[in-house]
Amino acid sequence: MRRKLVVLDLNWHRRGWYFFCVAIARSILRTCRDVIECPVTVPAATVLLFMAAQAHATDIEPRAYVNTPVGVNFLLVGYAYSNGGLSTSGSAPLKDAHLNVDTEVLAYAHSLDVWGKSGKFDVILPYSELSGNALVAGQRRVRNVSGFNDPLFRFSVNFYGAPALSVQEFANYRQDLLIGASIQVSAPLGQYDKDKLVNLGNNRWFVKPDIGISKAWGPLTLELSTGLYVFTKNDDYYGGTTLSQDPISSTQVHASYSLGRGVWAALSWTYDYGGRTTIGGVPNEDVQHNSRLGATLALPVNRNNSIKFFANRGVHTTAGTSYDLVGILWQYRWGGGL
């Protein structure tokens, strides 16, 4: 009986989480209707909560380029659950992988005045518990590991259409055309074991320059961004070899709609190309042609707190991690005259 209860609990955790998020979202919409008596004028900072294990997976992030009043701080705490596998080339030592990852995230962001333009700095620290199995050299292996993922640091600036404003000045701001750019860095500080093929950290740096454009038509906003992930080598890869990877170009398209009183929803699509790996000087046939779809719902609780639900899934994956993901994020903001 005890074993049966454990199995039932795991099945709810993995399958019922989707329905749980939807039920909570509906409940919050009902209970917050009377709490939100005026529009929330400070937009929420948007942070995706998932870093893929071993194979790199890019983030789906609507409203990455928005104007934010200067001097506002954001503290974010969230949880995401994903399950899926790895799409690998025929020569890869790891095959038929099935992975479940629970990720908790702590993040901080601060809005800046960058020579009269609005900017932002953020840092993301994920912690994950991974469990799963795969075929390694024809034998089924089980992997259970927990630890920190590689932390992420990013600086962004909106250099057109988003002047640096105080909270009071921001009340009269209306977005039209906005253009911005960012640079993100991932440091190799996460859990890594050179004797394992699947890890939470990647044991290498990456740098991602990105540029985005956003256009608003009343409550509807369309966004387009494109970036390039550039990786350093992993000189301590599985089996004592060296792993190198070509850059990955990532393009994202988002359509977000403001429902009033600070509530907004977004549909997203992303496409990644490139990233062929070379192990020990031997190139692999694993160029990525990957696409994903995502949805986001953001709900304000009061002037300082908001909550966000998000989900995304792989549409087409030729290499890397193909997974489904759902999550929830709580955000608290302060400073800047709020």
N, C-alpha and C positions, 0 to 999 in steps of 0.2 A: 504493500500500500504506500509506504514512504517513497519508493522508487517511482510509482505511478504518479504521485503528486508532484514530484520533481519534474517529470517529463511534461505534465500538463502545464506547469509554471513556465517552463522553457518555451513551450509552444505558444503560450499567450504572449510571452515577451517578444518573440520573433515575429509572430503573425498578427497579433492583436494590437501592436503599437500603432499601426496605421489608423485603425478605428478609434483608438484612444485619443490620438491627436485631433481627429475630426470632432469627437465628442467634446473634448476640452475647449476647442475653438468655438463651438456653438454655445457652450455654457458661458464662456467669457463674454461673447457678444451679447448674450441676454443680460448677464449681471452687470456689465459695464455700461449698458445703455444709459442708465440714470446717473452714473458717475461722471461720464464725459459730457460736461455741459458747455464746453467751449473748445474750438479747434486747438490742437497742439501745434504750435508754430515751429518747434525745433524738430527737424527730421531725425529719424533713428539712424545710427551708424550701422552698416550692414556688414556682417562678418560670417562667412561660411565656416562651419565647425568641423569639417572633416579633412584629414590628411590620409591618403591611401597608404596601406602598408606595402612596402617593397616597390611596386610599380607606381609611377607618379600619375596622379589624377588631378585635373585642374578644377578650380572652384567655380561654382555658379553663383554669381553675386549681383543681383539687381540693385540699382541705385548706389552703385559704388562711387559715382561722381555726382554729388549733390552739394549744394551750398549749405553750410552750417555756421551758425554764429560763432564768432571768435571767443576763445577762452572756455568752451564747454568741455567737460570731461565725461567720458562714457566708461562704465564698468559693465562687462557682459559676462554672464554665466550661462552655460548651456549644455545640452546633451544631444547626441545623435547616435542612431543605430543604423548599421548597414549590414547587408549580407550579399554575397556574390562570389565570384571566382576570378581567376586570372586567365586572360587570353594570351597564349604563348605560341611561339614558333615551334615547328616540329623538332628542332634541335635543342630546345630548352630542357634542362634537367627536371623542372617542376611542371607537372601536368595535372589536369582534372582537379583543380583546387576549389575548395568550398570554404569560405571564410566568413565569420561573424565578428563584427567589431562594435564595441560600445565605447564611445568617446565622450569624455567630459572636457569642457573648455573654459578657461578663464582668459579674458581679453580686456585690454584697456586702450582707449583712443582719446586723443586730445586735439581739438581744432585750433588752427593757427592763422595768424595774419602773415602772409608771405608776400612782402612788398606790395601790399594793397590787394592781394588776391587771397581767396579762402584756401586753406590747406589743412592737412590732417596728418597726424602720426599715430600709428597703432601697432600693438604687439599682441600676438596670439600664442597662448601656451596650451596645447592639447595634451590630454592624458588618455590612453586607450587600453582596453582589455580585448585581446584578440584570441579567438579560438577557431580551429578548423582542421582540415585534413587535405592531403594532396598525395599524388603519386610521385615518388622520388626514386629514380632508377627502377621503376616497375613495382615498387613496394609502397603500400599505403602508410603514410606518416601522419602523426597528429601533432599539432603545434598549439600550445597555450602559452601566452606571454602577456605581460602587462608592463606599462611604463610610459614615459613621456615620449611624445612625437617630437620631431624637429620644430623648434619655435620659429615663428614668422614675424618679420619686422617690415613695416611699409611706411613710406612717405609719399603723399599725394598733394597735388596743387591743381586748382581749377583756374586756368590762365585766361579764360574768356567766358564772360556771361555770369560770373559768380564773384562779385567783389567781397572783400572782407568787411563784415558788418557786425555790429553789436546785436544783442538780443532785441533791444528796442528798435533798432533800424531794420532788423530782419522781418519784423511784423508786416512791413510794407513791401517786402521783396516778392516778386513773382518771376519764376523761371521762364525763360524763352529758349534760346539756344545756348548750350553750355559745352565747353571743351576743356578737358583736363588730361593730366598725365600722372603716372605714379611709377615708383620703383619698389619692388618687394624683394626681400632677401630671406632665405631659409638657412639657418645655421645647423651644422651636423652635431647636435647635442642630444638627440633622442636615443632611445634604447636601440642597441645594435649588437648583434652576435655574428661574427664572420663565419661561424660554422653552421649558420642557419640561412635558408633561402628566403624566408619570410620574416621581416622585422618591422618595427614601428618607425624607426629612424632609417635614414638613407646613407649615412656616413659620407656625405658630400654636401657641398654648398649648391644652391641655385640662386640666380638673380633673374628677376622678371621685370623688364621695362614694359609699360603698358600705356596706351592712349585711348581715351574714350570720348564719345560725343553723345549728347543728350538733348532732345528737343521736346518741349512740352506744348500740348494743345489743350488748354484747360485742365481737366482732371486726368487726361491721358498723356503719358510720357513714353517715348520710344528711345531706346538706348542701344548704342553699338560700341563695342570695345574690342581691341585686338592687342595681344601681347606676345612676348617671346620668352620662353623658359630656357635659360642657358645654364648648363650643369658643369660642375668640375668633375674630375675623375674620382672614382672610389678605388683607392689603391689596396684595399683590404677586403675585396669581395670574396664570396663563397669559393672555397677551394684554394685560397691564396692567390687568386688572379686579380686582374685589374679590369674594372668596368668603366667604360666611357659611353656617353650618349649624345647623339645629335640634338640640337635645339628642337623644342616643340612650339609651334605657333598655335595660339589659342584665340578663337573668335567667339564673342558672345553677343546675343541679341536678346533684349528684354522689352516687354510691354507691361508697364505698370499703370494702375488706375486708382485714383484717389476716390474713396467712397464717402469722404466727409468725416469731420471730427477726428482727424488723424489716422483713420483706418485706410489701409491701402493693400492691394493685392497685385501680384505680378506673375506672368508666365515667361519662361526663359528657355533659350536653346543655346547650346555651345557646341563648337566643333574644334577638335584638336588634330593637328597633322604634324608628322615628323617623329623624332625621338628614336631613330634606329640605334640599337645598342651594339657595342663591340666588347667582347669578353676575351681577354688574353690575346688581343690582336686579331681575333676572328670576328668579322661582322655577322650579325644575325639578320634574318629576313623578318623583321618585326616593326616595320614602319607603321605608325598609328594613323588610322582614319576613324576617329572615334567621335560620336555625337551623343548628347544627353538632353533630356527635357526636364524642366523643373518648375515648381510652383511655390509661391511664398505668400503668406498672409500675416500682416503686421497689425497689432491692436494696441492702442494706448490704454493704460490703466488710469494714470493721472499725469500731471505735468512732468513728473520726474521718472516715471516708470512706464515701460512698455513690454509687450511680449510678442514673440514672433514664432510662427510655425512654418516649416519648410519641408519639402520632399523633392527628390529627383531620382531619375532612373536612366540607365543606359539604353539608348535606342540602337546603336550600332557600335561594336567594339572589335577591332582587328588585333589589337595588342594592348597590354596593360590590364587594368582592373575594371571588370564589368560588375557593377553592383547597384542595388537599390538602397536608398537612404531616406530616413525621416528624422526630424529633430525638432527641438524646441529651444528657444533662446529668451532669457530674461535680461532686460537692459535697464540700468539706473544711470541717470545723468544729473550732473550738478555743475555749478560754477558759471561764470560768464554773465551773472546777473539773473539767473533763472529764479 
